[in-house]
Amino acid sequence: MGTVDDVMSGQVLLDEEVAARAPWSTVVPAGAVLTIVDLRGNQAVDFLAYNAADTAERYSAADTIVAQGSIFLTTGSVLLSCEGRPLLTVVADEVGRHDTIGGACSKESNSLRYGHHTEYQHACVENFLTEGARWGLGKRDLVGNINWYMNVPVEADGTMGIVDGLSAPGRRVSLRAAMDTLVLVSNCPQVNNPCNGFDPTPVRMVVTTEPGTMEPRA
Amino acid sequence: MAKGGAMTSVASEGAATATTHGAREHARSQAGRSVETMRTVPAGAWPQLPDGVAAADMLWAETVAGGGYTQLRVARGTAIRLRDIAGAACAHVLLFNAHQPAERLNVADTTKVLWQAYLGAGHLLLSDQGRVLASVVSDTSGRHDAFCGTTTLAGNTARYGSGAAHGPSPAGRELFVVAAAKHGLSRRDVATSVSFFAGVRVEADGSLSYLGSAGPDTSVVLRAELPLVVLVANVPHPLATDPTYTCSPLEVLAWRDRATAAGDPLWHASPEAERAFGNTLGYAATGGLD
């Protein structure tokens, strides 16, 4: 834990920009740190994680929520798998609140949320399916995902929804991998709600070694 | 003969079961007994039929033990009643489209699309394909949860000393994996479940409050809007406060009913519901399921 600058001070293993609306993936080695940079501000980054050695073990929103007793992610949050094991830990966060309950947008759910005229718009599930296929993953492998930088409050009467974000240009969140972790990302293309400020923009992904080390842990 | 305490009874039973004919007689003599938690076959023989339901329309009747599970495949238009008999049941439920089980319950869409985090009467359990798998027709509990999923082997082992399906405190996920396997489904298909009869609320700061049970004899009636595989695990909620593994029997009844149709209040409860039911009816009709 510390500042983002502290936790990403190791050797840079990868530094890539993800275009607006695009999918992305990588394997973050155990001990390495993935830092996501919200370059233009208020850009939802839909995110799934898998044990790279056994992808049937994957991020579980429910187990993560139960273990930390809260639906919001921030520094200290441990992202647990469906088997209750840590995949990643949030080690630094410049926003303070990220979403676990909103899931991904899809063409199909867009038809319910906004009307059938939105069904041909690009969506996160399309990105997850495209990128997952590169790793042998299919539809059955998609589960409830994290939305970095997305703000989904729940009112006292249960009313919930995606509202204006809390992020700003350049805000970062850093995750340290507890095991070799396959990360699937959809740089959210949604234009019908405020999750991207109605304007999808690029984000940056940086993977660094554990601070003070030159190599990822064997 | 290693189990010394059982030696006498084993020896005496052995006399009756030393031959195939004796063993067959012994096996058959066990039938016809009744215990608290079991399935009733045929379901029409269930002694307390729901109001307005004829014995001939009963499809399923079972009392699921605490720590137990059941799994059934139902037609579109089937009503399924879950009842917490004694007040300490917790029905963890997974739903799949029986015709294409890659389509399954999507908890995020179920809450987000309907702008409502808390399950109750009128809520629609949505799939990932923009369709209604089941609707919540009635609810006398009001305490349910769509955020916390079910329990895991690791979690129950840490908490109760065991979480294995064969142990004294089975985890919900372990039971789901077995139940799913009976429909050709694997660990990859066991995504986040919803649970009935143990309430959870979210505070403004995002923290969870556990409400637990609403008391004995509460029930939820679900209506299958598509042909479904229904998996039900009756295990303590992940946030259960009782330090011991406490879970009382769950009653599961199913009977012939009809799917929600245009003109029904539920169909028109919200614009999102209208589109979800429209998608569902279109899919059912196109696929010859209606």
Interface residues (C-beta under 8 A of the other chain):
Chain A: A56 S60 A61 A62 D63 I65 V66 G69 S70 I71 F72 C82 E83 G84 R85 R97 I101 G102 G103 A104 S106 E108 S109 S111 L112 R113 G115 H116 V125 G138 K139 R140 D141 L142 V143 G144 N145 V152 P153 V154 A156 G158 T159 M160 G161 I162
Chain B: A102 N106 V107 A108 D109 T111 K112 V113 W115 Q116 A117 Y118 L126 D128 Q129 G130 R131 F147 C148 G149 T150 T152 L153 A154 G155 R173 S186 R187 R188 D189 V190 A191 T192 S193 V202 A204 D205 G206 S207 L208 P238 L239 E272 R275 A276 N279
